[in-house]
């Protein structure tokens, strides 16, 4: 038969065990960091940008809209670093409190973008296949269906001046600063497309 001493001993050992595993102590909950990585000129999200925190070096890739989420972050102060192809990296500091979600947005400045991936498709869809600036029509002698032809310009001369979108006549026509606006007799290019082309020119109008 269990005596009182054995019951008392069992109770003491049980309390000691509960204390050892954290009974009576304050639990620190982890938090999270969410946000969006955006292009400085167009204001649209940068798809596929990589986001990393320091000093813990948690990392994730943005979705198609530039959104990201980092979970299971220990409370503290972190540097959130964003990188993307053809962009300068940027970082911001954020504080994560226990059990909370910190929101932070990071702006990236384009180094010009990719002609093949970002710029040529805009020219092809809006300027070339519609019959204005392809090989057969070439309005004003301008063909916008390859890098060589874009940089060759029109019969009046160059339409692109690398590193200088402000004085490039093609940019002026696209933005409606000069007339006739391009695309002619069609809807203007979206703000994001105009921004991509301007960034590409200001980044050196590279053949990349």
N, C-alpha and C positions, 0 to 999 in steps of 0.2 A: 504494500500500500504506500502510495506516495505521501511523504510527510510534508509538513509546512516548510521545512528548510529547502527541500527539493523544488517546491513550487516557487518559493522566493528566488532561488537561484535561477530558475528558468525565466522568471520575469525580468530579472536583472540582465541576463544574457540577451533576451529579446530586445530590450530597450537599447542595449549597447549596439546590437546589430542594426537597428533602425537608424541610430545616430550615425553609424559608419557609412550608411548609404545615402545620407543627406537629409534625414528627417529633421525638420525644424530649421533647415537652412533655406535661404532665398535662392530660387532657381533663376539663372540667367537665360532668357530666351534669345534665340538668334533672330536676326532680321533679314531684310532683302533690299536689293537696289533695282529699280526699274527706270526706264527712260527711253529716249529716242536720239539717234544720231542723225543730224540734218546737214544738208548742203548750205553753205553760207549765202550763196547767191540765189538759188532757186527756192530754198526753204523746204524742199522735199526730203524725205528720209533716204538715207544711204543704205541700200540693201547690201547685206553681206559684210558690213563693217564688223571688225572684231573689237570687243570690249574686254578690258582686263582691269582688275583691281590690284592695287599695291598697298600694303605689303603681302597680302595673302595669295596673290596671283590667281584668283579665280577668273575664268575667261568664258566668253560665249560669243556667238555670231548673231548679228541682227537679222530680223526677218525681212521680208520683201519691202516693208514700209519703214525700215530703220529702227524698229522697236527691239528692245532687249530686256532681259530679266535675269538677275543674279540672285539665287536663293541660298539659304543656309549661311548667312554672313554673320560672323561674330560681331557684337556691338563694338564700335570704335570709329576712328577717323580713317578714311581711305582716299586714295587718289584713283580716280576712274580715268583710264587711258583708252582713247578710241583711235583706231587705224583703219584705213581703207585704201585700196589701190587707186592711184592717181590723186590722192589727197594728202595734205600735210596732217600729221598726227596732232591731237590736241588732248588736253587733260583738265579735269576739274576735281576739286576736293569736296567730299561729302561725308556727313556724320550719320552713322547708323546707330539708332537707339535700340534697346532691348525690346524685341517683339514687334518692331515697327518696320514699315517700308519707306525707304528714302527714294525720292524721285529726282533724277538729274538728267538734263539734256545737254548734249555736247555738239558743238558746231564745228564742222570741218571745212577747210578752205581747199577748193579744187586746185590741182596743179595743171589742169588743162583737160583732163579726161582722155578717153581713147577715141581716135577718129573712127576706126573700124567698128567699134562697139557702140559708141554713143552718138557720133556726129553723122557719119555716112547714112545710116538708116533714116535719119530725119530728112536729109537731102533727097534720098531715093524716093521716099513715100510722098513728100510734099512738093518736090521740084522736078524730079527726073521722070518718073513713070507717068506723071500726069501730062507729059508732053510739052513742058516749057523749057527745060534745060537738060535734055538728053542728047545723044549723038545725032539724031535726025533733025531736031529743031534748033537747039542751042540758041535760045533767044539772046540777042546782043552778043552772040559768039560765046556765051557762057554755058559750060557744061558742068553739072554738079553730080556726076556719077562716079567719080574716082578722086583720090587725093591729088593726083597729077593735074587733072582738069580743074579742080577747085583752085589750086594754087596758081594755075596758068592765068586764070581770070577771064575777062571778057575782051572784046575788041577794043575797049577803051582803057584797058590796063588791069592791074591787080585789083581784086576785090577784098583780099584778106591781107592785113599787115600783122605779122606775128608779134605778140606781146602788146598789141594796141587795138583792142576791139572798138574803142571809142571813135577812131578815125577810119576803120574798115568799112567800105561802102556796103558790103554785103550785110553787115550787122545793122547799119543804118536803115537799109531797105527792110530787113526782117522786123525791126522795131518800129517802122513807120516814121522814122526821123526824116528820111528822104523818100520821095515818090518816084515812080509808083511803088507801093508797098509790095513786098514779097511774102508769101506767094500771091501772084497777081490774080485778082478777081476770085479769090478764095479766102476762107477764114484765116485769120492771122495765126501764126504758130503759138502754142501755149506758152505761158510764162516760163514754165520749167524747161521747155525746149529752147527758148531764147536764151535762158541762163546757161544751159549746157554748151551752146555754140559760143557764147561770149567767153565762158570759162576756158574753152578749148583755145580760142584765139589768144586770150591773155596769158595762157600757159605756154605759148610759143607755137601754136598751130602745128603740133607735131604729127608725123605720119606714124601713128602707133595703134 
